[in-house]
């Protein structure tokens, strides 16, 4: 029988009380163990950090990666992670980027808590049980890699997107049974990696139908203290209204070490180079998004930031990873 490491990281799944708050793991663990089917070999673990997922950042997910990599050395190859839904897609994409195909991992969560308000018994109406049982079932059947399971569907982790705030059918993405060129190599995480990730600076600007002058002023404000990565979410296939002055601002940001990445604010589809966007992108010295999702774009930027010290090397490897 394949043994599964079940890691609890908080989220609505393990919340109790009113207003909802994560239940301490020492109290939640007996309740979690109680619902696990006896025919399965499941060992429960607390994640290094248990918190509301809206507060999670790169160090939290990298500590989780580090924990998984340490458990791999103890003989575990199958992992199920319970995580909050707010940043579930970001956690999934980060795990996929850093673990590659080194193990079998399914991450899940729920829209409703597992337990009642008092934390004494299973809630009458909850999707937590279904999602957990489905994740435990799928993790031993799926090929090596990372996946997100939710509401009887399982997606490639790098492609997942939350599309509903409260509905049970909350996520979409490329289904696991379909071909998808996801990450294959792993990246070893250590304490230095986690510490360095705290300094990642990434800013996302979603284009709005405002005047070009106002948009240029927003970019001008960044020139003195630019982020490591600037994500520009254009319209449609990545279209943005530009002029020579705006292109110059993007070039200045690049000279300051900021890599600008053009993507789209549309949820599905890719950047289309048939349009005039391709003409100014090269001149402005910016990159084109080539990832599976917005969360995967974040995870790729994080990985390149940690792998390479200079923006030149990050830019060079952008199309290679």
N, C-alpha and C positions, 0 to 999 in steps of 0.2 A: 504493500500500500504506500502510495506517495504521501509524504508528510508535507503539510502546508503550514507556513508561518503566517499567522493572522496578526496584522499590526494595526492598532487603534490610534488614530491621530486626532480624534475629536469630531467636530461638526454636528449638525442636527441629529445625526444617527444616535449619538450618545448624550444628547441633551436631556435635562430634566428641569422641573420647576416652572415658575412663571414670574418674570420672563425666563425664556429658555437659557440655560447655561450648561457648558460641558460638565458631565459628571466626572469626578476624579477617578482615574483609572483603577485605583485600589478598590473602589466601590463598584465600578462598572464591570470589572473583570469577571466576578462570579456570575453576574447576569448574562454576560456575553458567553461564557463557557456553558451556561445552562441551556442555551438555545442551539448549540452546535450539534449536528447529528452525530450520534455515538459511533456510527460506522465509519466516520472520517477520522483521520489522524491529523488533528489541528492543534498547534501550539500557539498560545496567545502572547502577544508582546505589546508593551506600551511604546509608542513612538517617542523619540527624544523630546519632542515638544507636542503638547496637546493644547490646541487653542481654536478659536473661531477662525475658519479658513479665510475670512476676509482680511485677517491680520497676518496671514502667512506671507513670507518673502523667501528669496533664494536660500538663505542660510537654513531655514526650516526644512526645505525639501532636500537640500544637500546633506543635512544630518540624517534624514530618512534614507537617502541613498547610501550613506556610509554605514548605517545600521544594517541595511539589506546586504551590502557587500561583506560585512562581518559575519552575518548569518550564513551567507554562501560558504564561507570557510568552515562552518560547522555542519555542512552537509545539506542545507536547505536549498532547494531549486525552484520551489513554487511559493509564491507570495500573494496574499490578498491584503490590500490596504483599505481601511475605512477612513474617509476624509470628508470634509465639508464640501458642499456643492458650489459655493461661491467661487472658489478658485480651483475647483476639481480639474478643470481642463488644463490649467497651468501646471498643477502638480503632475498630472498624467504626462504632459509633454516633456517636463523636466526629467521625470523618471525614465521615460523612453530614451531621451538623448544621452543620459549618463549611464544607463544600464544596458542599452543595446539589446542584443539577443543572448546575454549572459545567463538569463533566467526566464522563468515564466511568471509574469506579474499581471494581476488584475486589480484595478483600483475602483472603488465604488463608494457610495454614500446613500443618502436618502433625503426626501423632502419632508418626512415626518419622523419624529423620534421613535426609537425602538421601545422605550419604556414609558409608563404613565408619569404624571407630574411628580409623584412621590418617589419614583424610581424603584418601586417594589415589584412590579410585574410588567409583562408585555402590554403595550398600548393596544386598545381595541382596533383602531384603524392606523395602520402604518405600512409603508412600503419598505421599511428597513429589513424585515425578515426576507422578503422576496429577493431584494437586491443582494443581500449577503449570500443566501443560498444559491442564487444564480452565479455569483462570482466564484464561490467555492466549487461549484460544478464545472464551470468553464475553465478554471485555471489549470486543471489537470488534463484538459482536452486540447487546449490551444497550443499551437507551435510556440517556440521560444520567442519572447518579445513582450511588449507592454501593451495593455488593453484597458479600456474603460467600460465597465458593465453597468447598465442602468435600465430598469423597466423592461427586462427580458430582451435586451439588445446588447451586443458587445461590439465596440468600435476600436479600431487602431488608435492608440492613445494620443499620437501626435495630431490626429485629425479631429478630435472631439471638440464640440462647441455646445455650451449651454444655451438653449433657445426658449426655455420657459422658467418663470420665477417660482411658480408654485405647483404646476401640473406634474403628474407623475412621469409622463413621457417628456423628460426635461432636456435630453441631450440628443445630438445628431452627430454624424461623422461618417467616415468610410467603414462599412461593416467589416468585421474581422475575416469573414470568408472571402472577401474580395482582395485582389492583389493590391499591394500598396508598398512603395519603396520607402520603408521607414528605417530608422537608425539600426545599424548592425554591430558596431563596435562600442565597447564600454569605456568609461573614463573613471579612473580610480580617484575617489574623494578622500582627502585627509583633512586634518584640523586646519592646516594652512589654507586649503582650498575654501573651506567654510568661512574662515576669517576674511579672506580676500573678497568673497562674494558680497560682503556687507557694503562694499564701496561701489558696487555697480550703479551707474547712473544711466537711466534709460527714460526717455521722454517720448510720449505719443501725442501727436497733434492730428486730430481728425478735421479735415478741411470742411469749412462751412461756407455758404454762399455770402461771403463778406467781400468788401472791396480789396483789391490787390494791395493797396497802400497799407491797410490794417494788417493784412497777413504778413507783409514784409516787416512791419514794426514788431510783430511777435517774434519773428526770426532774429531781428536785430537785437532784441533783448537777450538772446541766448549767446551772442558772440563772445561776450566777456567771460561767461561761465558756462561753457557748453557741456552737454552730457556726453557720455561715451557713445551712445547710440541715440539718434533721433529718427523716430518712425513717423513718416508722413502718410496718412491715410487719405488718398485721393478719391475722386468720384469714379463711378463706373469701373473701367479697367485700369484705373490709376491715374486718370487725367487730372491735371492741375493747371490753373491759369498761371502763367509765368511770364516774366520779362527779363531783360538783361540784368537789372538790378537784383532781382530775386535770385537768379543764378549765381551772381557774384556773392551774395550772402551765403549761399550753400557752399560755395568754394571756400569762403572764409572759415566757415564752421569746420570744413574738412582740414584746413590748414591748422586749426586749433586742436585737431585730434578727434573730432566728432565724425562718426560714420552715419550718414543719412541713408535711410532705407525707404524706398517708395513701395507702398502697398495700396490696397483698396479697402474702403470701409464696407464694401459689399461682402456679405458672408460667404458666398459661394462663387467659384470661378477664379480665373488667374489674370494676372496683368497681361494685356494684349499689346504687343509691340508693333502692330500694324498702324497704330495711331501716332500722332505727332509727339506723343510722350517720349518715344524712343530718341527723338532728335535732340532734345534738351537734356535728357538724363546723362548722356555721356559727357556733355559740356559741363554740367553741374558737378560731375564727379560723385554721383550717388549710386547706391546699389539698388537692385530690384529684388523684391521679396520672392524667394523660391522655396518657401516652407509650406507645410501642410495646413496651417491654421495660424490665427493670431497668437495663440498660446505657444505654438511651436516656434514662431518667430522670436518670442521672448526667450524661450529655452535655448535656441540657437545662439542668440546674442550673448546670453549668459555663458554658454560653453566656450565661445570664441574669446570672450573677455578673460576667462580663466586660463585658457590654453596659451594665449599669446599676449605678450606685454605691449606690443605696439599696434596702433591702428593700421599700419601698413601690412603687418602680418595677418591681422583680422580680415582686412579687405582682400588680401591675396587668397585666403582660405574660404572666403564666403561661398564661392561657387563649388568648392570641393567637399563641403560637409553638409 
